[in-house]
Every structure is written in C-alpha cells, then in structure tokens.
C-alpha cells in the first residue's frame, strides 16, 4: 500500500532513500561485468557482440543479420494499425515543431575595436540511439531521440535496439524510426550495443554521441565509454512527484502516480499535499486502480518500495522538498500552478494543472521525455538538439587590436611561466 507520512522528521530521510535507490551494493559487480564486455567488443568487434547477445539476450545471430533489412522496414508498416501510424505521425509533428524552436544560431559580432568574436554551431558526424526493448516496446523513445538528432542536422543517425521473441524488432519501433528519418538499425541491445557504438565494429559504425535510456548495464556502459564518446545522461528508473492541494482530483492523482510506477519495480511515485483528506483518498484510489492492472506485480513493487504520500502545512514547504528531491517529472495539481512554479528551481519537466498529466509529455506534447533522474535535475536538463551539436569559438584580431592588448598578454603569459606564449604576440606587434 502507498504509505502516508505526516511526521516531518521522516520525510527528508525517506526522500533521500528514494533518490539514492539505484546505489546498491550490486552495482560494483555489474560494473566489472560491463568493463569485460566493453573491452571484448573493443578488441573483437562483431564476434564479441554476437557472443554477448547470445549469452545475455539468448539471441543467436550472424554478423550479416545484425542490421535490419529494407524488406523488414517495409514490412513493419503492414504490421501496425492505421491509428497507431497516425498517432506516431502526430507525435512526430509535435516533437519536431518544438525542437525546431530550440536550434541555436551561430553568431558573429564585429566590434568597434577591430575584434571579431562569435560562436559557430555544427552537428556531430554520427549519432547512436539506444532504444530499450526489455519490458516493452517504446516507439515514443525512438521519436524523442531521433527527431532532435535529425533537427540538429546530424548526417548519419544509427539506432540499436534488442530483438525479442525471435530475430524481429518490434514493428512499431521500426515504423517510428522511419517516420523520424532513421533507417540504419541494428538488432542488438545491452552493454555490447553501447560498446559497438562507442568503438565501432566491422558492421556497426563508431559514433560521436550516444543517447537513450536502458537498464543498469546500459547505463554503466554509457558511463564507462563517456570521454570516448559523448552521452546524453545516465538515466535511472523513472520518477514522478506530484504537488497537490484540496482542489486536486484524487482519481487523476492516483492514475498519474501509477503511470510512473508501472514503468519499473524501481520507479518512484511521490505525492506532496496540503490536504490530509486528499492523501487518504489517493491512497484508497491507488489500491482500487491496481486491482485489475495488467502490470500489477511490478507496479505494486514500485508503490510498496518507492511510493510515498507526504502531508505538509503549505505548498511552499512542498516546493522546497521537491527542489531537494529534484524530480524527473513534477506535476503541479493545484489551484494556481503558475504562482507555485515561481518556487520551483529543480525539475526535469513541469506539468501544470489538472488537465496536464505527465503522459502528454511522454508521447507528443513536444518537449523531450528523456530527462534527468535521481536528483540530476539539480544540474542537468532534458535531451534536445543541443545534445547533438557542439560549438566552436570564432576569434579574429586586427593588427591594431592585437597591439592594444599585447602588453597585458605578455604580463599574463610571463606570470604563468610560458615565454613562448608571450613571444607569439611580441613577434607580431610593431616595435
């Protein structure tokens, strides 16, 4: 059952426990396994990828079977409903429209002092997208990763995703990829897929950036290859925090908590409310909605271990606790969410009002659903076009401009014990 806490002394320790739920003792053992996989793929390429795909995913593949074929891509359209195809296309339209507004523009400033400064944005050459497929299929994750890469102008986008129940990749995932403009797809998952993208194999190209969520092995692999390639973030289990007052609908709030809990047994679902009556109603409603839930076992585990209702004296106190937790998803189910948002500093995505469930952000509102978890919203942001771009500084000095600052550069370089730095300027200026 979803617990209710009213003793304020227990709240912070409970929130900290939930925030740190991925830091278990088994992580070190798993990291050793991941290191072994990475090194094997780096040395042996396809051979290691195929070996670990058979060992971990129980899929026996040949090297020539790694890449999804054109005929499979075509056939996928025949295996999805027209309604699903239309929904995918609507989501594409919404997501692309949002991300096109976020593309940073290169700029150059010509100063009066004959100094030119600027910033030039260019996309990476190759991006690798990891799409999980262990517990379910995620066409929405395909769109959220592929569309920003395409909008950023990445010329080559490569996708990896595990096959399940045979060698077929879920047709909804294949259709979503094509609608987002990705047709280079490989049927592998796990740490071996991350290694293949990071180091390259005979079949799979080395990329510059890897994005997309996955299980603990995928997350550890991304952590370990960072530096060889760029990554979006180290995504942990999903989480939602709802702040609600007496105007909130208990049925809606319960449904939103369960919408996160059904993701994973380690998902977190937290309600902070100023209304003790609402707290009890939500607790009862969660139990009612769980009765015939198709994913009841995993959802109940999440609710039991990482679900929580906290009754507080004020919305300001709720906002402060929320800032400490820094949730991936934050819902403001209050009478005036725009007033409360002024108190919010840390959250991956913020959903305002009773008509804005987190699910709209998961699928087609437009902003990305790949968000910082486990407190990372204190310093990190959602995946976006910026993830696939890098910028170069542009600097040009005229002879006159260089002469004006030569003395200062000489002093600074000499102070740092770098005489050639000083000489590189002094040789250029007039005596």
N, C-alpha and C positions, 0 to 999 in steps of 0.2 A: 504493500500500500504506500501511496505517496505520503511522506511524513510532513507534519506541520510543526514548525518551531516558533515558539514565542519568546523564549529566553534569549536575549540579545547576546549574552556571553558565548553562546554556542554557534552563533551564525557565522562569524568570520572563520572559525576553525573548520566548519563544515564546507564553506565555500572554497577555502584553500585546499581541502582534501579533494574536492571535486575537480578543481582546476588542475591539480597535480596527479590526476588519476592515471595518466599514461606512464608515470615514472616508477614502474615496478621493478622488482629485482631481476626479472627475466630479460630485461632489455639488453644487459651486457652479454648474455648468452646469445641472444638473437643477433646482436651486432657482430659477434665473432663469426656467425654463420654467413651473414651478409658480406663481410670482408672476404671470406673464402669465395663466395660466388663472384664478387666483383673482380678479384684477381684472376680467377679461372677464365672468365669471359674476356678479360683484357688480354690474356695470353693465348687462349684457344679459340676465340671468336665463336662462330656458329656452333662448333662442336660442343662447347660448354653450354651455350644457350639451349640447345636441344637436350642435352643431358639433364639440366636442372628443370626444364619444362616437363620432362618425363618423371623426374623424381618428385617434384613438388605439386605439379598440376595433373599428373597422370595422363599426359597427352604425348603420344608418340608421333613425332613429326620428322620429316626430312627437310633438309635445308631449302629445297625448292618449294616446300609447302608453307614456309613461314609467311610469305606475302599473300595477302588476299587478292584473288584474281579479278580481272574485269568482269568475267561472267558472274562471279559471286556478288559483285557490287550491283550489277544489273538485276540479278535475281532477287536481291533484297527488296526492291521496290514492289515486287509481286507478293511479298510476304507480310507487308504491313497494310493496315486498313487505310482507306481514304481519309478517315477522320484523324488518324494519327499523323499521316503525311501533312494534312492541313495544319494541324497543331504545331508540328515541327517547323513548318514554313512561317507560321505566325510568330513563333518564338524567335526564329532567325531574324525576321524583320525587326522585332522589338530590340533584340540584343545588339544587332548591328547598328541600329539607329542611335542607341545610347553610346556605344563605344566610338562611333564616328565623331561624337562631340568631344571626345577626350584625347584626340590625337594632338600631341604638342607640335607647335610650328617652329621650324628653325628661324633664327633671327640674327640680324647683324646691325650693330649700332656704329655709325660713323661720328666720332666725337669731334668737337671743335679743336681739340689738341692734336689732331692728326693721328689719333689712335683709333683703330677699328677693333671692336670686340663683338663676339657673337657666340651662338650655340647652334650646332648642326645635329639634327636627329636622323639616324639611319637604323633600319631594322637589322636584326641578326640574319645571317645567311640561311640557317636551318633551325627549325624549332621541333622539339619532340613532345608529343602529347601522350600522357599516360591516362588511360580510361579504365577504371576498375571494372571487374565483372564477376567478383566472387559471390556476393549475396544477391545481386540483382543486376539488371541492365540499366545503364544510365545515359540515354541519348541527350539528356539535358546537360550533362557534364561535357559531352562532346562539343556541344554548341558553345558553352561558356569558355572553353579553352581554345577551340579552333577559330571562332569568329574574331576575337581580339588579335590573334596572330595574323589572320588574313587582312584585317583592317590596318594593322601596323605595316603591312607590305612585305611580310616575310616571304621570300620567293619559294622556299621549299618547307612544307609542313609534313611531318611524319607522325603517324599515330600508332601506338601499340596498345593492344587490349587482349586479354586472355580469351581463348575459346572455351566453351563449356559444353559438356554432353556431346562430345564428338569434336570435329575439327571446324565446325561452323561458328562464326562470330554472330552474335545476336543481330538479326536484320534491322531492328530499329536503330542500333548503334551505327550500322553501315549506312543507312539512309541519312541519318543525322550528319554523319561525316561528309557525305557527298553534298548535301544541301549547304553545308558550311564551306565547301570548296576543298575538302581533303579526300584524296583518293589513294594515297600511299599508306597502306595499313598493314601491320604485321600482327599475327595471331599469337602473341606471347604476353605474359604478364610477370608479376613478381620482381624480385631484385635483379633477376637475369635480364629483364627487359630494360630496366634503368641502366644496367651496365652496358648493354648493347648500344643504347642511345648515347651514353657518355663516351664510350671508347670506340664505337664502330665495330662492325664485323664484316665478313665477306659479303653478307647480304644486306645488313642494316646499316644505314649511314650514321656517322658521328654527327651530333647536333651541337648547337651552341647554348641552347636553353631547354630545360625540361620542366614541364608544368603538369599539373594534375594530381589528384589525391589517390591514396591507396592504403593498404594495410600497413602494419608496423614494419614489415620487411621492406616495403616500397619506400616508406618514409625514412627508414635508416639508410637505405641505399642512396636516396637523394641527398641526405645529409653528408654521406661519405664522399660522393662524387662532386659536391659543391667545391668550386675552385677549378676543377677540370672543365665544368660547365656551369652555367648559371641555373638557378632554380627559382620557382615562384615562392614557395614557402614550405614549411614542414607541417602539413595539415594533420591534425589529430582527429579524434572522434567528434562528431557534430554536437552542437550545444545551442540551447535557446534559453534566454532569460526574459521573462515577462514581468513588466511592472503594471499593476492594475489597481484601480480604485473601486469604489462602490458602484460605479456606472458600468463596469465590465460585465460581459455575459459569461457565466460560468461554463456553459456548454462550449462556447468558442474557445475560451482559455484552455479548457481540458483538451480539446481537439488539437490545439497548437502545441501543447506540451507533448502529446502523443506523437505528433507529426515528426518531432525530433527523436523521441525515444525509440521509434520503430526503425531508425537507421541502423542501430548497432547496440549490442548489450552494454557498451561503454558510453553511449550518448548521454548527455546531461540535459535535464528539463527542470527549470527553476522558476518559481513564481514568487515575486515580492509584492505584497499587497498591504494596503492600509485597512482593509476590511476583513475582520475575522469571520464574518458570515460568508463572504465570498470564498475565503480559504476553505471552509468546510464543504461548501457546495462543489468547488472544483475537485476536492479530494474524492467526494462521492461520485462525481461525474466521470472522473478518470476510470474508476472501477467499473462503472456502467459501460463505458465505451470499450473497455478491454474485453468484455465477455465473449464476443464473437470475433475478436480481432484476428485477421489472418496471420499476423506475425506476433502472436501473443507472447510466446516464450521469451524471445529476445527483448520485446518491448517491456515486459514485466521485469526482466532483469535490470534493464536500464533505469526504470522507475524506482525499483527497490534500492539500488545501489547509488544512483546518481540523480535521483529525483528529490525535489525539496520544495516546500512551501514555507515562506517566512512572513510573519505578520509584523508590520512595523508601524510606528507612530505617524510618519509623514512620508510624502512622496520624495522629498529632498533626501531623507535618510535612505530610501530605496535607491535613488540615483547614485548616492555616494557608494553604497555597497556594489551596485552594478559597475561603477567605474573601477572598483578594486578587482572585481572578477573579470572585467573587460571581455564580455561575451562575443562569440561569433555572430549570433543573431540576437537582437534586442527588440522586443515588441513593447510599445507604449500604449496599453489598453486603458487610457484614462480620459477624463472629460476634455482636457486641454493638452493634447500631446505636444503642441508647438511651444507651450510655456515650459513643459518639463524638459524638452530637448536642450534647452539652454543650460541645463545642469549635467548633461551627458558629455563626457570627454573621450571615453574609450569604448568603441563597439565596432565590429566588422561591418554590420549593416543594421540600420534602424528602421523599423516598420511602425508607422504612426496610425493610430486609430483602430476601431473595431472592424473596419472593412478591409484591413490590410494584413491578412495572415502571412506568415513567413513563406508559405508555399508559392505566393505570387513571385517572390524574389528567386525562389528555386528554379522556376521554369521560364517566365517570359516577361517580367517587368522591364528587364534591360540591364540593370546593374549586375555585376558578376556574382555568382553564388560560391565561387572559390574564395574563401575568406579566412582570415587568421583565427586560430583556435587556441585553447589552453592559455589564455591571457596574452597572446601575441598581439592582440588589437591595441595594446598599450604603445606599440612601436611600429606595427605593420598595417598594411592596407590590402584591399581586395586585388585579385588578379585583374590586369587590364592591358590595354595596348602598350603601356609603359614597360610591362614585363618583357616585351619582345623588341624593345627599342634601346639603343644606347646613344649617348650624345657626346660629341666632340666639341671642345672649346675652339673658338676661332680668334686669333690674335694677330694684329698687324700694327707695327710701329713705323712711322716715317723716320727719316734720319734726324729731323729736328726733334721729334718726340723722344727718340732714344737719348739724344744729348741732354735733354732736360732731366732725365731720371738716372743717368749714368752714375753720378756720384753716389746716390742712395744705394744703387745695386752694388757698387764697389764696396761700400761700407758694410752692407749686409753679408756679402759673399766673403769678405775678409774676416768678419766676425765669426763666421761658420767654418773658417779654415779651408776655403775652397778657392784657391787662387785662379784656377783656370776659368771658373765662373766669372770672376772679375775681369780677367783678361779678354774673355769673349765679347765683353761690352767695350772695354777701353780701346781695343784694337779697331773698333768701328767708329768711334767718336773722333771729332776733329781736335787736334792739339790746340 
